[in-house]
Each structure stands twice: as structure tokens, then as C-alpha cells.
Amino acid sequence: MEKDRGYKIRKMRELRGYTQEHMAKVLDIDKTSYGHIESGKTKLSVERFEKIAEELGTTCQAIDEFDDSNIFHIINHQGNAGQVSIHNSSLEEVAKVLTEPYKQQIAILEKLLASKDEVLAEKDKLLAEKDKQITIKDEEIQRLRALLNPQG
């Protein structure tokens, strides 16, 4: 039981991107002692098991029921921030859940880029008009100078 539980804890820790050092620090133990928890060499107290579950953003029951052959994902949005959920879902369903927010962000960014391109085109048009007006004014200045100073 302890070995199986330790394996599940290790898998969930890895999925969260935590190191053994991080978990040992949270539990206020050394890395070797934490390694013994994951290898099943140490009997895990209820309090320590609950502390591990809390740090992993899940429950003790979810750890005990964890089956890494299931397809799962980590929900990381407001309301379920950091909670590990286990789903018996198809890869396509999981991919859809994971990619949908990015598709929405991409659509927003594409609109912003289109808007930016319109603004840049308008800027280029205004700069060209400014250059044209400067040329016209320079020519007028030259004509006025010639009229005011007919000898030079």
C-alpha cells in the first residue's frame, strides 16, 4: 500500500512540476526522507499525507484513486486553481479543453494585429501627406525668397 501510494504521490508531484526538494521543504523534512515516502519505505502519517495532498492541490482520496493510465489534465483557472482532476476522457476531448483558451486568445491577438496594420497604414498615409505638404511649403518659400530678393 505505501509503495503504491508513494508511486502515485511521485507521479502527481512530477505532473505539478515540483521537485523532491520542494516537497521536502514544504513538509519540513530532508530530501532523503521525502524520497523514502515516494519509494514506500516510510509509513505515511495521515497528517503528512494530507499536507502532501494539499501541496499537490488535490485530496488524499484522489491520490489513492489516481491511475496514471487514465488521461487527465490539471485545471488551472479561477474557481479550480491548481486542482488536479482525473478524467476518463479521450485524447481529443482533453486536447480540446487544453487548446480552447489558446484559440480564443489567438483570435483576440489576430484582431489586434489587424487593427495595428490599419493604424500603421493610416500613419504611413499621414506621413506621405506631411512630406508632400513640406515639399509644397519649401517651394513656396523659395518663390517668396526669389520675389523678396530678386538679385540673389
C-alpha positions in Angstrom: 0.0 0.0 0.0 2.7 2.5 1.0 4.8 1.7 -2.1 1.7 2.2 -4.4 0.7 5.4 -2.6 4.3 6.7 -2.9 4.3 5.9 -6.6 1.1 7.9 -7.0 2.4 10.8 -5.0 5.6 10.9 -7.1 3.6 10.8 -10.4 1.3 13.6 -9.2 4.3 15.6 -7.9 6.0 15.3 -11.3 2.8 16.4 -13.1 2.7 19.5 -10.9 6.4 20.2 -11.8 7.5 20.1 -8.2 10.9 18.7 -7.2 11.5 16.4 -4.3 13.4 19.2 -2.7 10.3 21.4 -2.9 8.1 18.8 -1.3 10.7 18.1 1.4 10.8 21.8 2.3 7.0 22.0 2.5 7.0 19.0 4.8 9.9 20.3 6.8 12.0 17.2 6.2 15.1 16.4 4.2 15.1 15.2 0.6 16.2 11.6 1.6 13.2 11.3 4.0 10.9 12.6 1.3 12.4 10.1 -1.2 11.5 7.3 1.3 7.9 8.4 1.2 7.8 8.2 -2.6 9.6 4.8 -2.6 7.2 3.4 0.1 10.0 2.8 2.6 8.3 5.2 5.1 4.9 4.7 6.6 3.0 7.9 5.9 1.0 9.5 8.7 -2.4 10.9 8.0 -1.3 14.4 8.7 1.7 14.2 6.4 -0.4 12.6 3.7 -3.0 15.4 4.0 -0.2 18.0 3.8 1.2 16.4 0.6 -2.3 16.3 -0.9 -2.8 19.9 -0.1 0.5 20.9 -1.7 -0.4 18.9 -4.8 -3.7 20.7 -5.0 -5.8 17.6 -4.6 -7.2 15.3 -1.9 -5.9 12.1 -0.2 -8.7 10.2 -1.8 -7.8 11.5 -5.3 -4.2 10.4 -4.8 -5.3 6.9 -3.6 -7.6 6.6 -6.6 -5.1 8.0 -9.1 -4.4 5.8 -12.1 -1.7 7.2 -14.4 -3.0 5.2 -17.3 -6.1 7.5 -17.3 -5.9 10.6 -19.4 -6.0 13.6 -17.1 -5.2 17.2 -17.0 -4.5 19.9 -14.5 -7.3 22.5 -14.4 -5.7 25.9 -13.8 -8.4 28.5 -13.9 -10.2 30.7 -11.4 -12.5 28.6 -9.3 -10.4 25.4 -9.6 -7.0 26.9 -9.4 -4.4 24.2 -9.2 -6.9 21.3 -8.6 -5.9 18.0 -10.2 -8.8 16.4 -11.9 -8.8 12.9 -13.2 -10.9 12.2 -16.3 -11.6 9.1 -18.3 -11.6 11.2 -21.5 -10.5 10.7 -25.0 -7.3 12.4 -26.0 -9.4 14.6 -28.4 -11.6 15.8 -25.5 -8.6 16.6 -23.4 -6.8 18.4 -26.3 -10.0 20.5 -26.9 -10.2 21.5 -23.2 -6.5 22.4 -23.2 -6.4 24.3 -26.5 -9.7 26.2 -26.4 -8.5 29.1 -24.2 -5.5 29.5 -26.5 -7.7 29.6 -29.6 -9.7 32.4 -28.0 -6.5 34.3 -27.2 -5.2 33.8 -30.7 -8.4 35.2 -32.2 -8.1 38.3 -30.0 -4.5 38.7 -31.0 -5.3 38.4 -34.7 -7.9 41.2 -34.3 -5.3 43.3 -32.6 -2.8 42.7 -35.3 -5.3 43.6 -38.0 -6.1 46.8 -36.1 -2.4 47.5 -35.8 -1.9 47.1 -39.5 -4.7 49.5 -40.2 -3.2 52.1 -37.8 0.2 51.7 -39.4 -1.3 52.1 -42.9 -3.0 55.3 -41.8 0.2 56.5 -40.2 2.1 55.9 -43.5 -0.6 57.8 -45.4 -0.3 60.8 -43.0 3.5 60.8 -43.2 3.3 60.8 -47.0 0.8 63.7 -46.9 3.1 65.6 -44.4 6.1 65.1 -46.7 4.0 66.4 -49.7 3.0 69.5 -47.7 6.6 70.1 -46.6 7.7 70.0 -50.3 4.9 72.4 -51.3 5.9 74.8 -48.5 9.6 74.6 -49.3 8.7 75.5 -52.9 6.6 78.4 -51.8 9.4 79.6 -49.5 11.8 79.5 -52.4 9.4 81.5 -54.6 8.9 84.1 -51.9 12.6 84.5 -51.4 13.1 85.0 -55.1 10.4 87.7 -55.1 11.9 89.4 -52.0 15.4 89.2 -53.2 15.3 89.4 -57.0 19.1 89.7 -57.3 20.1 86.5 -55.4 
